């Protein structure tokens, strides 16, 4: 398997875990957006897997959603 394919699979896994965490949180997108300092449209893009958050935003998201960054990044399964 090529490195680019492996990286693409890892990114898809991160996007899926992030989308799952946002959905399962039950927190409305506009509340998440305000809490982490981005627009509601940006949170919507995270859900559609159009974009990934910057590292500082990911950290804020993890705090807001009460989820481990290790889980989102696929380092640990919780």
C-alpha positions, 0 to 999 in steps of 0.5 A: 500500500502506498504512503498516500493511501495510508495517510488518506485512510488515517485522515478519513478515520480522523474525520469519521471519529470527529463527526461521530463525537460532534453528533453524539455530543448532542450539542448544537453546531452553533453552540460548538462554534461559539465555544471553540471560536469558529463559524457555524459553517465551519462546524458544518464542514467538520460534519461533512468531512470537508475540512479538518480543524487546526490543531488548536481548534481540535484541542478546543473541540475535544474539551468542548465535546469532552472527548480525548484527542487520542481517540479522535486521532486514532491513537487509542480506542475508547 
